[in-house]
């Protein structure tokens, strides 16, 4: 049966780039227990207090991701995950009794939420990945690298897990099998957040010095192909790292959020405070009432590569998103009521296909790639 996520869009004046206006970057301030909303284009501040968790009496809030129409925030010292609505208001909490202890980064991997766990309190399994479905139900654990600090889906059947020790960046398959290392042990120390760059490589915040390897704390660009260090910029004690759409890198420290120009190496402070990890927020993924004026179907679904679109209205643009809000592929210049889209090169996963007609109506559907 075709599964759909249908909603109204607040329509903009553009097609290809309309998603940029609906995408922002969230940055956690563990000192003030707040989350700032930043521009995805250049990191400039949109709202310094977008989320305020002080009423929940949190400890060290650390990681943040969008899970469908909710925002999940991990608390490293209170061992909980706070769930907020898209507008920043508090919704609920996954408590420590769910098997959470010394949790750090979290991310969507293979349509699950994977949380890095380093402690043993509350029945937790130390040095593991705690898995949840999107409703917050436990799916079990996978044993992983020592002192795991972040996790990132590589989109090819496995995920990367960072170590705060000197154990590098591990690769682990969707079924929990450890398949090797992207970055070998003894190369870097204190790897905290990792994120994909616009060209598909890995941006890493390295918190500690490792003099024996000649690699000190800083922001590192790592090849996703072989784990080689492509470039590095010395920075004292970075925690989070993410690339903005203008090509610069945002990084966070105990003193604030900074924008790094990778060409010149110059850094500019964006906002002061004790900041941690970054996450992307895409409000266009928020599901609401079905748009009754625009009917469309896709088939086959699931698909192994080619999907056919059929609509009563002329489709102008189709954009394919990952479930964490990243644009995976854009189809422009569509001309009719029936179109064929080729996604055969994409890895097996679940995606959101957003269609927009030439008259400005829009609709979204869930697509399963086998």
ABEGO torsion letter per residue (X at the ends): XBBBBBBBBBBBABAAAAAAAABBBBBBBAAAGBBBBBBAAAGBBABABABBAAAAGBBBBABBBBBEABBBBBBAAAGBBBBBBAAGBBABBBBAAAGBBGBBBBBBBGGBBBBBBABABGGBBBGBBBBBBAAGBBAEBBBBBBGBABBBBAGAGBBBBBBABAAEBBBBBAAGBBAEBABBBGABBGBBBBBBBAAGBBBBBBABBBAAAGBBBEBBBBBAAAGBBABBBBBBGBABBBBBAAGBBBBBBAAEBBBBBAAAGBBBBABBEBBBBBBBBBAAABBBBBBAABBBBBOBOBBAGBBBBBBABBBABBBBBBAAGBBABBBBGBABABBBBBAAABBBBBBBBBBBBAAGBBBBBBBBBX
